[in-house]
Amino acid sequence: MTDFVGFNKIARLSRNCVITEKIDGTNGQIYISEDGEFLVGSRNRWLGEGKDNAGFYKWAMEYKEELLTLGTGHHFGEWWGSGIQRRYGLEEKRFSLFNVGLWTEENTPDCCHVVPVLNSGLFTTELVNDTLRRLEIHGSKASPGFMNPEGIVVWHESARIYFKKTIKGDESPKGRK
């Protein structure tokens, strides 16, 4: 007899979402285990001496003591700025944490930033398109004055999933009513 497979619960679409700026850099993560093991990673591999990702491993090792204050777990973020993708007009590189439900600019280590929250509320396509339109018109909130931001990330709380919408790669809402 075949093992029974149940159907997953379906999340309600009309639930709260948080919309942040999608920063164009390279994914990074800091992992801290219960016993204090400290690992540095990219989107799909652990980094180390001779296996860096745009200087993220070197930076993380330099700021290891500060980063340990993040506590146990996987801490994902974007490594961005000078020499990485859009560069954002910066002369330095920055690490911006993704989990805006946990991190704010006030409670992160001084060496870290947090992706900017652009909007939140009941998920609607109007909320998403309006937020993207405002980002396109007003420019980056992560790097004020930079007028070529990439797009947004929508965290749908009920579904516990991220969606991204880019200004250039997706159909732009500019000019829509």
C-alpha angles and dihedrals in degrees: 000000000000118000113256115253116199125210115253119247112261116234118228112248095212096070135110121296135181119216119204134177114269104227117207105229134093127296118253137177138193116206122196118182128209089259094050100262107160119206131174121208147171125218093290112011146037115256130218145148106331090008101078129146113221090320095304095126092048091048093047092051090050091052097034096124092052092044092052087068087071086079131218121336142047113312110195125193148137123276104207147148133066112039095001122105110296093005090208092227090286128142091202137048122245137198113217118189118226103210100089090169088067106024133056130171087258099056103038125095111272090250092061137069131195126233107258119257107229100178145341138190142091109350113254131150087238091059091049095046093044091051092049091047092052091049090051092049100040101032133225120346090193090059108021113217094028104120101189104069119168103228144264141302119217118205108200104204098200095048092037091221137123125229125188129208120186128202097227103024098049126048102283117234091215109129095016121126 
